[in-house]
Amino acid sequence: MEQTQEFWNLLLGGNAIIPLRGEDGATFVDANCQFGEYAMALAREFPKAHVIGIGKEYNSPVAKPPNCTFIVENIVSGTSLASNSCQFVQSRDVSLSLKEEDWERYFAELYRILAKDGWIQVLEMDVWRKYPDSEGAGYKTWSETVFPALAKTKGVCVEKLHGKILEWAQNVGFKNISPLNIEIPVGIWEDVDYGLSTFLYC
């Protein structure tokens, strides 16, 4: 299983923090399927639902459940999914690959395919620089070099992402947004007050 799937599954205590119902005809979407592990886990958990993994490259994992499909599409440019057709959409770990100016178009497409009574769950790491001057705090120096370089060279948003995600989601029409912030210490746990994962579901 890919490490990111293990990480989020451990942190959330499962595949979703919202009340999913996988009845016949339900469509669930993994908007950034990567290696497909999350989509397949969701398909195994809800065998009556149709789970679609969307990626930028063709993906055909071994032992794929029969109710799981993978498609190659760029969400920013639009997908082939019908409007209001998905009961659940998850997006996670796109902040290092999605350019800042593309976020609203990305969210607009997810808003379009989401059913009126559906849920979207967004999982992203947000850089929050609050470090101690103690053992293990070398991450401060590293991040102060790497993250601005990523923002400059790739055009991505890696700082103050939490507030921007809320703004972008609201701009395209999402309502009833419930942010959940979980601090993840880096370095010596008892000394470090750092780490913010943002969750957005609507």
N, C-alpha and C positions, 0 to 999 in steps of 0.2 A: 504494500500500500504506500502511496506517495506520502512524504513527510507532512505536507501541508494538510492532507486529509486527516492524518493522525492528530496533528496539532489542533485543528478546529474541532474535530470530534471530541477530543479530550476536554477542550475548553468549554464547549457547549453542552457536553453530556449527551450528545446525539447528533443527528443530522440537521435538526432544526430546533429553534426555540419558540416556534409558533405552533398552533394547533392544526396540524395537517390532517386532512382526511383523504385517503387514497381510494375513493370509491371508483366504480367503473366509469370510464370516460374522463377522469381527471387527467390533466396534463401538467406535469412539472418540468421546469427548465433549469438547467445549469448553464448560466450565461457565459461562463469562462471555464470550460470543462477540463482544460489542461490534459492530463493523462486519463481522464475519465473515471477515476476512482470514486469521486463523490456521486456522479450520476448513477453509476452502477450500484453503489451502496443504497441510494435512495430507491432505485428500482427494485432491489431485493427486499427493502423494508415495506414497500407499497406495491405488491405484485399486480394489483388491479389498475394501477395508474400507468400512464404512458410517460416515460421520462426521456427528455431530449437534452443531449449535451451539445452545446454550440462551441465550436473552436475555430481557430484560424487555419488549422492544418487537419488533414484527414486522420481520423483516429478510429482504430478497430481493435480494441483490447481483447485479450483472451478471456473466455468464460463470460461474455457479455450476456446479461439476462435478456430474455426474449421481448420484454416490455421496455427496453432501452434502445434508443436510436442516437446516432451521432451525425451531426451535419456540419459542414464547413461554410460559415458565413461571417461577415463582419458586421457586428451589431450596430456600429456607428453608421454604416451605410444603409442599414435596414435588413430585416430578415424576411424569410418566406412564410413565417407564422402568421396566422390570421389575427386580426384585432380581437381583443377581449377573449382570448382562447385559453389562457393559462391560469390555473388556480394557484400556482406557486412558482416563483422565480427566485433563484439564488444567484447573486453576483459576489465573487470574492477574489481578492488578490489581483486586482487589475490596475492598481495605482502606479505600479512601476512600468506598465506597458501602455497605458492610455494617456494620451496627451491632454494637458489641462483644458485646452479649448474644445476637446471632444466629449467631455463628461456630460454636458447637457443633452447632446444628440444621443449619447449612449443611454442615458436615463429616459429620454423621450421615447426611444424604441421599446424599452422594457415596460414603460407605462402603457404604450399602445397595445402590446400583446397580453398584458395582465387583465384578467377578468375583473369586473367591477367589485366582486366580493373576494378577490384574490389577495395574496400576500407576497411581498417581496422582502428578501432578507439580504442585506448588504454587509459584507465582512471585510474590513480593511484595517491594516496597521497604520497608526497615526504617530508620526514622530513628535515626541514631546520631550524637549531637552531639559531634564531636571536631574542632575547627577551629583553624587557626593565626590569629594576629593579623597577617595579611599581606594583600596585594592579592588580591581575590577572596573574602575571608572575610565579605563582607556577607551571604552566605547564612545565616550564624549568626544575625544579628539578625532576618532575615526569618523563618527557621524557628521561632525562639523565640516569634514572635508568631503566625504562621499555624497551626502544628500544634496548639497548645493550643486555639486558637479553633475549629478543625475538630472536635477531640475534644469540646468543650463543646457546640457548636451542632448537630452532626450525630450525636453519640453514637458516633463511629467510633474505632477503635484505631489510632493512628499512631505510637506510641512503644513501644519494647520489644516489638515485634510478634513478633520471632523466637522468644523464649521462650514467648510465649503461644500461638503457632501450634502449637508442639510439644505443649504441654499440652492444648490443645483436641483435637488429632488423637488423642492417646493416650486421652483421656477417652471418645471414641466408639468406640474399638476398634482403631485403626490400630497396627500393629506393624512392626518392621523399618524404622524411619524413619531416613533418612540425610540430615541437613542438609548443605547445601553453601552456604557463605557467600562471596560475591565482593565485594570492596571496589571501589566506583566513586568515584574522586576527583571533587570538585566544586571548580571554580576552577583555580588553578595546580597542575597535576598533581604537580610535583616538591615542592611545599610542603604539599599537602593530604593528610591522612590521614583520610579520611571516606568514608562511603558503604557501605551494606551491603545486598545483595540476598539474600534468603533463598529457598532452594529446598528443597522437601520432596517426596520421592517415596517411595512405599511399595507 
